[in-house]
Amino acid sequence: MNTSQLLAVDLVMAAFAACAWIAAVWMTVAATADQRPAWPRATDLALLLVGVALLITMGRYALLPALAAGSWWFASERLAISLPLTAIPAAWAAMAGVPLLLRMRNTGSPRAARRRERAVLAMVSAAAAAVASLAVTFVLGPFPAPWTIVVLVFMVVGAVMLARLALFWPGSAVRRRTTAAAAVAGLMACTALGSGVFAWLGSRSADGAVIAAAVGHHDGTPPAPAVEPTTVTALVGHSPADAVVRHYELTARVEQVTLPSGQSTEAWTFGSLPGPLLEAELGDVIEVELKNRDVAAGVTLHWHGYDVPNAMDGVAGATQDAIQPGQSMTYRFMAAQAGTYWYHTHQDSAEGVRRGLYGVLVVHDPTLPRADKDIVVAGHDLSGLGLLGSSDRNTEHQAAPGSNVRVRLINTDSLPQRYLVSGTAFRVAAVDGTEVNKPQEVSGKLLRIGAGGRFDIIFTMPASPVTVRSDSADSAVVVISPQGSAVDVPATDLPGTTQQGVFATTPALDLLDYGEPLAVSSPLPEATRDEVVVLDRQFRFVDGVPRYAFTVNGAAYPLVPAMEVAEGDTVKVTVVNRTAEPHPMHPHGHHVQVLSRNGVAPSGSPLILDTVDVLPGEVWELLLKAHNPGIWMDHCHNLDHAAEGMMMMLKYEGVSSPFVHGGHSRNRPE
């Protein structure tokens, strides 16, 4: 059983424990009433429920070592808060309730009455603590504020006080009992309501707030003398005056698109699906003028995986304002990285990318030979319609037998995609734009690409067709046929005939042991600081709306504390996924080198990524070199998760931004 499953089991056990303790309170009150209970078996059932509740509670404690073995962050609040919170009441309930239920001497004497009172209140405290333990998981999370723990303890104590007032005050004091119970209940309700209002106000506080510069160094040394911060708009980079300029113009628009299948849908596009292919060579200057014709939500251009200067990063509310209808902006940067990348809007991007505002960027290295046939395949779910490239049916290419073919697979979705290459063995030449060292031949395996990721595969064209399919586009297939032959798609590769079972049963290539280590490699630099990023789910307000949010370190954007660095830092980042879903984490403006996954270091080619797909229950250790000053987003590239809070900022010291979240431009980075 993996860590994600253990977390799910713990959650189910917590819910059952709370239900068992609540039922035990009810049955204990019934079994120990002054008159004989109407149901003679109430005592037996009360004992059974107490026993079940105790067993489940102890079972939760037994899971803690296994959770902590995966990472401290899988068990942190369970060990620090839930364990003491539930253990003491459970022990009290066992010592006070079980003997009473076993003896059942309802004599009505003061001694028996006191025993009954202690037993019932012990059960109530155990039930309240069990419910509070659920709140620890769903509300507090691994980074609880001290005041939230105080509120939680007060609620448990308040529940016990209410039970005592309701059940054990003398009958002659009914009015006093009612007044006191109402006062306690009112205080508890006000506390809960006040906590909710405080959280709501906090979620609204960042709307319209300017991003201030980080000051002082993170290691505790005194800050340097105050200097005027550099704004992100000044971080434009530089380019040689004699560089070749590759100029492109893109126009964002709303249009009706009809696919090869005949299905029609309204899309937001940059003129085509995907947007126009942008190509350049290393050393060129890429210049793209973006116009917004009529996309009312606004648009920007973000260059996914490309380490552009910060001013060109295209994040609404961080590096620019959203481009509204009738407005335009020009992006200009050096082509300093070869490989396969893509671009998309970063204004309301969960909606914008899903509806078609994306395209592909390819930068070639002129010192290396190009493939004889270079094919770009961008997999995308266009509001429920699966595409490979621009088609939801066959896309046909031809290549001469014996020629070199390169297929660039790009996941522009928010969910992982699995690709099946049939008809030939192949090699994965590059991942996220970085070349793989001495890639081995692959056959009989799928390629699982996380959201935002890219794989370049190469092969020698055989004398028979090669097909590429994805589980995200059932009716689409890319066919590469020998030149001069009729396009003949194998029957098993016709649209709709490939069963999902093939994708479910075929193993996926593991990049951790793919390729070979570099023959001569310099040792990795020593980390100058450590950061932990815990991905989780809690109830939070996101832009003032209550949600079961996707959180980073217990908070939802824009309230997630930024990761602050100084230029030249080497940061070891530990990413922990406590949820039941994968999270493809994407730091803008930087690549990271994988140090380990679940404690296992890569044994093949160095694994350098710009989008790290962290599966449920996984722990990744990454090395990030702070070489590109600015204010950068670091977020889950399941853009719906990002829109529900799973974003944070990577801020360099001395850099500020004049742009705001929300504001007059209605900036919404996700």
C-alpha positions in Angstrom: 0.0 0.0 0.0 1.5 3.3 -1.1 1.5 6.6 0.9 -1.5 8.0 -0.9 -3.6 4.9 -0.1 -2.5 5.1 3.5 -3.6 8.7 3.7 -7.0 7.7 2.2 -7.3 4.9 4.8 -6.5 7.3 7.6 -9.1 9.7 6.4 -11.8 7.0 6.2 -10.8 5.7 9.7 -11.0 9.2 11.1 -14.6 9.6 9.8 -15.6 6.2 11.1 -14.1 6.9 14.5 -16.1 10.2 14.8 -19.3 8.3 13.8 -18.6 5.5 16.3 -17.9 7.9 19.2 -21.0 9.9 18.5 -23.1 6.7 18.4 -21.4 5.5 21.6 -22.4 8.7 23.4 -26.1 8.2 22.3 -26.1 4.6 23.4 -24.3 5.3 26.7 -26.9 7.9 27.6 -29.7 5.5 26.7 -28.1 2.6 28.6 -27.4 4.5 31.8 -30.7 6.4 32.0 -32.5 6.5 35.4 -35.2 4.2 34.0 -34.5 1.0 32.2 -33.9 1.8 28.5 -36.7 0.9 26.1 -34.2 -1.2 24.2 -32.7 -3.8 26.6 -29.7 -4.3 24.3 -28.6 -0.7 24.5 -25.9 -1.6 27.0 -24.4 -4.2 24.8 -24.5 -1.9 21.8 -22.9 0.9 23.7 -20.0 -1.4 24.7 -19.7 -2.6 21.1 -19.5 1.0 19.8 -17.0 2.1 22.4 -14.8 -0.9 21.5 -15.1 -0.2 17.8 -14.3 3.5 18.3 -11.2 2.6 20.5 -10.0 0.1 17.9 -10.3 2.5 15.0 -8.6 5.3 17.0 -5.7 2.9 17.9 -5.6 1.8 14.2 -5.1 5.4 13.2 -2.1 5.6 15.6 -0.7 2.4 14.1 -0.7 4.1 10.6 1.4 7.0 11.8 4.9 5.3 11.6 4.2 4.2 8.0 3.0 7.7 7.0 6.0 9.3 8.7 8.3 6.9 6.9 7.3 8.4 3.6 7.9 11.9 4.9 7.4 13.8 8.1 4.9 16.0 6.2 2.5 13.1 5.6 2.0 12.8 9.4 3.0 16.2 10.8 -0.3 17.5 12.1 -1.5 14.0 12.9 1.4 13.5 15.2 1.6 17.0 16.6 -2.2 17.8 17.0 -4.5 14.8 16.3 -2.6 12.3 18.4 -2.7 14.3 21.7 -6.1 15.7 20.9 -7.8 12.3 20.5 -5.6 10.1 22.8 -6.4 11.8 26.1 -10.3 11.8 25.6 -10.2 8.3 24.2 -8.2 7.0 27.3 -10.6 8.9 29.6 -13.6 7.3 27.8 -12.1 3.9 28.1 -11.4 4.2 31.8 -14.6 6.0 32.8 -17.1 4.5 30.3 -16.3 0.9 29.9 -16.4 0.0 33.7 -19.7 1.7 34.1 -21.2 -0.1 31.1 -19.9 -3.4 32.4 -21.3 -2.9 35.9 -24.5 -1.1 35.0 -25.6 -0.2 38.6 -28.2 2.4 37.9 -29.2 2.9 41.5 -29.7 6.6 41.4 -27.3 7.2 44.3 -25.0 10.3 44.1 -22.0 8.0 43.7 -23.6 6.2 40.7 -24.8 9.6 39.3 -21.3 11.0 39.5 -19.9 7.8 37.8 -22.6 8.2 35.0 -21.7 11.8 34.5 -18.0 11.1 34.2 -18.6 8.3 31.7 -21.0 10.3 29.5 -18.8 13.4 29.5 -15.7 11.2 28.7 -17.6 9.8 25.7 -18.6 13.3 24.6 -15.0 14.6 24.8 -13.9 11.6 22.7 -16.6 12.2 20.1 -15.8 16.0 20.0 -12.0 15.3 19.7 -12.7 12.8 16.9 -14.7 15.4 15.0 -11.9 18.0 15.7 -9.4 15.5 14.3 -11.3 15.6 11.0 -11.1 19.4 11.1 -7.4 19.1 11.6 -7.1 17.3 8.2 -9.7 19.2 6.3 -9.2 22.7 7.7 -6.0 23.1 9.6 -3.6 21.0 7.5 0.2 20.7 8.1 0.8 24.4 8.7 -1.9 25.4 11.3 -1.8 28.9 12.8 -1.6 28.8 16.6 -5.0 30.6 17.0 -6.7 27.8 15.0 -5.5 25.2 17.4 -6.8 27.3 20.3 -10.2 27.5 18.6 -10.2 23.8 18.0 -9.5 23.0 21.7 -12.1 25.5 22.8 -14.7 23.8 20.6 -13.9 20.4 22.2 -14.2 21.9 25.7 -17.3 23.7 24.8 -19.0 20.5 23.6 -18.2 18.9 27.0 -19.7 21.9 28.8 -22.8 21.8 26.7 -23.3 18.1 27.4 -22.9 18.7 31.1 -25.4 21.6 31.1 -27.9 19.6 29.0 -27.7 16.3 30.8 -26.6 16.7 34.4 -27.8 20.0 35.9 -30.5 19.5 38.6 -34.1 19.4 37.3 -35.0 22.4 39.5 -32.6 24.6 37.7 -34.1 24.3 34.2 -34.1 28.0 33.5 -30.5 28.5 34.6 -29.5 25.4 32.7 -31.1 26.7 29.5 -29.6 30.1 29.9 -26.1 28.7 30.5 -26.3 26.2 27.7 -27.5 29.0 25.3 -24.5 31.2 26.4 -22.0 28.4 25.8 -23.6 27.5 22.4 -23.7 31.2 21.4 -20.0 31.6 22.3 -19.1 28.6 20.3 -21.1 29.8 17.3 -19.6 33.3 17.5 -16.1 31.7 17.6 -16.8 29.6 14.6 -18.4 32.5 12.7 -15.6 34.9 13.7 -13.0 32.4 12.5 -14.8 32.1 9.1 -15.1 35.9 8.7 -11.4 36.3 9.6 -10.5 33.7 6.9 -12.8 35.4 4.4 -11.3 38.8 4.9 -7.8 37.3 4.5 -8.7 35.8 1.2 -9.8 39.2 -0.1 -6.9 41.2 1.3 -4.6 40.4 -1.6 -7.0 41.7 -4.2 -5.4 44.9 -5.6 -2.3 44.6 -3.4 1.1 45.4 -5.0 3.8 42.7 -4.9 6.5 44.2 -2.7 10.2 43.4 -3.0 11.8 40.8 -0.7 14.3 42.5 1.6 17.0 41.1 3.7 18.7 37.8 3.2 17.1 34.5 4.1 20.0 33.3 6.2 19.4 35.8 8.9 22.3 38.1 8.1 21.5 41.8 8.3 20.0 43.3 5.1 22.1 45.4 2.8 21.6 49.2 2.8 18.2 50.1 1.3 18.2 50.6 -2.4 15.4 51.3 -4.8 13.9 47.9 -5.9 14.1 46.8 -9.5 10.7 46.4 -11.0 9.9 43.5 -13.2 9.3 45.8 -16.2 13.0 46.6 -16.2 14.0 42.9 -16.5 13.9 42.7 -20.3 17.2 41.0 -21.0 19.4 42.0 -23.9 20.2 40.9 -27.4 23.1 41.6 -29.9 22.3 44.3 -32.4 23.2 42.0 -35.3 21.0 39.1 -34.2 18.5 37.7 -36.7 15.0 38.8 -35.6 12.2 36.2 -36.0 9.1 38.4 -36.0 5.6 36.9 -35.6 2.1 38.4 -35.1 -0.6 36.6 -33.1 -4.2 37.8 -32.8 -6.3 36.3 -30.0 -9.9 35.9 -31.1 -13.2 34.1 -30.4 -14.3 32.0 -33.4 -16.3 29.0 -34.3 -14.1 26.0 -35.1 -15.2 23.0 -37.1 -13.0 19.9 -36.7 -12.3 17.2 -39.3 -14.9 15.0 -37.6 -17.5 17.6 -38.4 -18.0 18.7 -34.8 -18.1 22.4 -34.2 -17.4 24.4 -31.1 -16.7 28.0 -30.0 -13.0 28.4 -29.3 -10.6 31.1 -28.3 -7.6 30.9 -30.6 -4.4 32.6 -31.8 -5.7 32.1 -35.4 -5.6 28.3 -35.5 -5.6 25.2 -33.4 -3.0 25.0 -32.1 -1.7 28.5 -32.6 0.9 29.1 -35.4 4.1 27.2 -35.0 6.9 29.6 -33.9 10.4 28.6 -35.0 13.9 30.0 -34.4 17.5 29.1 -34.1 19.8 29.5 -31.2 21.1 33.1 -31.1 18.1 34.6 -32.9 15.8 37.1 -31.3 12.2 36.1 -31.1 9.7 38.9 -31.4 6.0 38.3 -31.1 3.3 41.0 -31.3 0.1 39.8 -29.5 -3.2 41.6 -30.3 -6.4 40.9 -28.6 -9.3 41.2 -31.0 -12.3 40.2 -28.9 -11.4 37.8 -26.0 -13.2 39.6 -23.2 -11.4 37.8 -20.4 -8.1 39.3 -21.6 -5.0 37.4 -22.8 -1.2 37.2 -22.3 1.6 35.1 -23.7 3.6 32.8 -21.4 6.5 30.8 -22.8 6.2 27.4 -21.0 9.6 26.0 -20.2 11.5 28.9 -21.8 13.7 30.9 -19.3 12.8 34.3 -20.7 13.6 37.6 -18.9 11.0 38.2 -16.2 9.3 41.1 -18.1 8.5 38.7 -20.9 7.0 35.9 -18.8 3.4 36.9 -19.5 1.8 36.4 -16.1 -1.2 38.7 -15.5 -0.9 40.4 -12.1 2.8 39.6 -11.7 4.8 40.7 -14.8 2.1 42.6 -16.8 -1.6 43.5 -16.9 -3.9 41.4 -19.0 -4.2 42.6 -22.6 -7.8 43.6 -23.0 -9.8 43.7 -26.3 -8.3 46.3 -28.7 -4.9 46.3 -26.9 -1.6 44.7 -27.9 1.9 43.9 -26.5 5.2 42.9 -28.0 7.3 40.1 -26.4 11.0 40.1 -27.3 13.7 37.7 -26.0 16.8 35.8 -27.1 16.5 32.2 -28.3 19.0 30.9 -25.8 17.6 27.3 -25.4 17.1 24.7 -28.1 14.3 22.3 -27.9 10.5 21.9 -27.8 8.4 24.4 -25.9 5.0 25.9 -26.0 3.1 29.1 -25.4 -0.3 29.9 -23.9 -2.3 32.6 -22.2 -1.6 33.2 -18.5 -4.7 35.3 -17.9 -7.6 33.1 -16.7 -5.6 30.3 -18.2 -7.6 27.4 -16.8 -10.4 28.6 -19.2 -8.3 30.2 -21.9 -6.0 27.3 -22.5 -8.8 24.8 -22.4 -10.6 26.8 -25.1 -7.7 27.0 -27.4 -5.2 29.8 -26.5 -2.0 27.8 -27.0 0.7 27.0 -29.5 4.1 25.5 -30.0 7.6 27.0 -30.0 10.5 25.1 -31.4 14.1 26.4 -31.3 16.7 24.6 -33.3 20.4 24.2 -32.7 22.2 25.1 -36.0 25.3 23.1 -35.0 23.3 19.8 -34.9 21.8 18.0 -37.9 18.0 18.2 -38.2 15.8 15.2 -38.6 14.7 14.5 -42.2 11.1 14.6 -41.0 10.2 16.8 -38.0 6.6 16.4 -36.8 4.9 18.4 -34.0 2.0 16.7 -32.1 0.3 18.8 -29.5 -2.2 16.8 -27.6 -5.2 18.8 -26.3 -8.7 18.5 -24.9 -10.7 21.2 -26.5 -13.6 21.5 -24.1 -14.2 17.7 -24.3 -13.0 17.2 -27.9 -9.7 15.3 -28.0 -7.1 16.6 -30.5 -3.7 15.4 -31.8 -2.3 18.5 -33.5 -5.3 20.2 -35.2 -7.3 17.0 -35.9 -9.7 14.7 -34.0 -9.3 12.1 -36.8 -6.4 11.0 -38.9 -3.3 13.2 -39.4 -1.1 11.9 -42.2 2.6 12.3 -42.8 5.0 10.6 -45.1 8.7 9.9 -44.6 11.2 7.9 -46.8 12.1 4.5 -45.4 15.5 4.7 -43.7 15.2 8.5 -43.0 15.4 10.1 -39.5 12.1 11.1 -38.0 11.6 13.3 -34.9 8.2 13.6 -33.3 7.7 16.3 -30.7 4.9 15.2 -28.3 3.5 18.1 -26.2 0.9 17.8 -23.5 -1.1 21.1 -23.6 -3.8 19.6 -21.3 -4.3 19.9 -17.6 -4.3 16.2 -17.1 -1.5 13.6 -17.8 -1.5 12.0 -21.3 -0.3 8.6 -22.3 1.1 8.0 -25.8 1.3 4.7 -27.7 3.8 4.5 -30.5 3.2 1.5 -32.8 5.1 0.2 -35.8 8.7 0.9 -34.6 11.0 1.1 -31.7 12.1 4.6 -30.8 14.3 6.6 -28.5 13.4 9.6 -26.3 15.8 12.2 -27.4 14.7 15.0 -25.2 12.5 15.8 -22.2 11.2 19.3 -21.5 13.6 20.6 -24.1 16.7 19.0 -22.5 18.6 16.3 -24.5 18.8 12.9 -22.9 22.3 11.4 -22.7 22.6 8.2 -24.8 18.9 7.3 -24.8 18.2 3.5 -25.2 15.8 2.0 -27.7 12.2 1.7 -26.3 9.5 -0.7 -27.4 6.5 -2.1 -25.6 6.2 0.9 -23.3 3.9 3.9 -23.1 5.1 7.5 -22.7 3.3 9.1 -19.8 3.6 12.9 -20.1 2.4 15.1 -17.3 0.5 18.3 -18.0 2.7 20.8 -19.7 5.5 18.3 -20.4 7.2 17.4 -23.7 8.9 14.3 -25.1 10.9 14.3 -28.3 11.1 10.9 -29.8 13.3 9.8 -32.7 13.4 6.7 -34.9 14.5 5.4 -38.3 11.5 5.2 -40.6 10.6 1.6 -41.4 9.0 0.3 -44.5 5.6 0.1 -42.9 3.4 2.8 -41.2 4.1 4.1 -37.7 1.2 5.4 -35.6 1.0 7.6 -32.6 -2.1 7.6 -30.4 -3.1 9.2 -27.0 -5.5 8.1 -24.4 -6.7 11.7 -24.2 -7.9 11.7 -27.9 -9.8 8.4 -28.6 -10.7 9.2 -32.2 -7.4 10.8 -33.3 -4.3 9.1 -34.7 -1.1 10.4 -36.3 0.0 8.2 -39.2 3.5 8.3 -40.6 3.7 6.2 -43.8 6.6 5.3 -46.1 7.0 7.9 -48.8 5.2 7.1 -52.0 2.9 4.5 -50.5 -0.8 4.8 -49.9 -1.7 5.8 -46.3 -2.8 2.5 -44.7 -3.7 2.7 -41.1 -3.5 -0.7 -39.4 -6.9 -1.9 -38.3 -6.0 -1.8 -34.6 -5.0 1.9 -35.0 -8.2 3.1 -36.7 -10.1 5.8 -34.7 -12.2 4.2 -32.0 -10.7 0.7 -32.2 -7.9 1.0 -29.8 -9.2 -0.1 -26.4 -8.4 1.9 -23.3 -7.2 -1.4 -21.8 -4.0 -1.1 -23.9 -3.2 2.1 -22.1 -4.2 0.7 -18.7 -2.0 -2.5 -19.0 1.1 -1.3 -20.9 3.9 -0.1 -18.6 5.1 3.4 -18.9 8.8 4.4 -19.4 10.4 5.5 -16.2 12.7 8.5 -16.9 14.5 8.0 -13.6 16.6 5.2 -15.0 16.5 6.1 -18.7 19.6 7.1 -20.6 23.1 7.0 -19.3 25.0 9.1 -16.7 27.4 11.7 -18.2 30.9 10.3 -18.7 32.4 13.4 -17.1 30.2 15.3 -14.8 30.9 18.0 -12.2 29.5 17.5 -8.7 26.2 19.2 -8.0 26.6 22.5 -6.1 25.9 22.5 -2.4 22.4 23.8 -1.6 22.5 27.2 0.2 19.0 26.8 1.5 16.2 24.2 1.8 12.5 24.8 0.9 9.5 22.4 1.5 6.4 22.6 -0.7 3.5 20.5 0.7 0.6 20.1 -1.8 -2.7 19.3 -0.1 -6.4 20.0 0.1 -8.2 22.0 2.8 -11.3 24.1 3.0 -10.3 27.6 2.2 -11.7 30.8 0.8 -10.3 31.5 -2.7 -11.0 35.0 -3.8 -13.7 35.2 -1.2 -15.5 32.0 -2.3 -15.5 29.0 0.0 -13.9 26.0 -1.7 -12.3 22.6 -1.0 -9.2 24.2 -2.3 -5.8 22.9 -3.6 -3.3 24.4 -1.2 0.4 25.0 -0.9 1.9 24.8 2.6 -1.7 25.1 4.0 -2.7 28.2 2.1 -4.4 29.0 -1.2 -3.1 31.6 -3.6 -2.7 34.6 -3.3 -2.1 34.0 0.4 0.7 31.3 -0.1 3.9 32.7 1.4 6.5 33.3 -1.4 9.7 31.4 -1.7 12.3 34.2 -1.4 15.8 33.8 -2.9 18.8 35.8 -3.8 20.5 35.6 -7.2 23.2 32.9 -7.0 21.3 30.8 -4.5 21.1 27.1 -4.9 17.9 25.8 -3.5 17.0 22.3 -2.6 13.2 22.0 -2.9 11.3 19.1 -1.4 7.8 18.7 -3.0 5.4 16.5 -1.0 2.0 15.5 -2.6 -0.5 14.6 0.1 -3.5 14.6 -2.3 -5.1 11.8 -4.3 -4.3 13.5 -7.7 -1.1 14.2 -9.6 0.3 17.8 -9.5 2.6 18.8 -12.4 4.5 21.6 -10.6 6.0 24.2 -13.0 8.4 26.9 -11.8 8.5 29.8 -14.3 11.8 31.0 -15.6 13.8 28.1 -14.3 14.6 24.4 -14.8 15.2 22.0 -11.9 17.4 19.0 -11.6 15.9 15.9 -10.0 17.8 14.7 -7.0 15.4 11.9 -5.9 11.9 10.6 -6.1 10.7 8.8 -3.0 14.4 8.7 -1.8 15.6 7.1 -5.1 18.2 9.1 -7.1 18.2 9.0 -10.9 20.5 6.3 -12.3 20.3 7.3 -15.9 20.8 10.5 -17.7 20.6 13.7 -15.6 16.9 14.5 -15.3 16.3 18.2 -15.9 12.7 19.4 -16.0 10.6 22.5 -16.1 7.4 20.6 -15.2 7.6 18.0 -12.4 4.7 15.6 -12.4 4.4 14.7 -8.7 2.0 11.7 -8.3 -0.1 11.0 -5.2 2.0 10.2 -2.2 5.3 11.0 -3.8 8.2 13.1 -2.5 10.5 14.7 -5.0 13.8 16.5 -4.1 14.8 19.1 -6.7 17.7 21.4 -7.1 16.9 24.9 -8.4 19.6 27.4 -9.3 18.5 31.0 -8.8 20.0 32.6 -11.9 17.1 34.5 -13.5 16.0 37.5 -11.3 12.4 38.4 -11.1 9.0 37.5 -9.6 8.0 34.1 -10.9 5.0 31.9 -10.6 5.5 28.3 -9.4 2.2 26.4 -9.7 0.4 23.2 -10.5 -0.1 22.9 -14.3 -3.4 21.3 -13.8 -4.7 24.8 -14.4 -8.0 24.0 -12.6 -5.9 23.2 -9.5 -4.0 26.4 -9.9 -7.2 28.4 -10.2 -8.3 26.8 -6.9 -5.3 27.9 -5.0 -2.2 25.7 -5.9 0.1 28.6 -6.8 3.0 30.4 -5.2 5.6 32.9 -6.1 9.4 32.6 -6.4 10.6 36.1 -5.5 14.2 37.4 -5.8 15.5 39.9 -3.3 15.2 43.5 -4.5 12.6 42.9 -7.2 9.1 44.3 -7.0 6.1 44.5 -9.3 3.7 47.3 -10.0 1.0 44.9 -11.1 -1.8 43.6 -8.9 -4.0 40.5 -8.5 -7.4 41.7 -9.7 -7.5 45.4 -9.9 -8.8 47.5 -12.9 -7.3 45.1 -15.4 -9.1 42.1 -13.7 -5.8 40.2 -13.6 -6.3 36.5 -12.9 -3.1 34.5 -13.6 -5.1 31.3 -13.5 
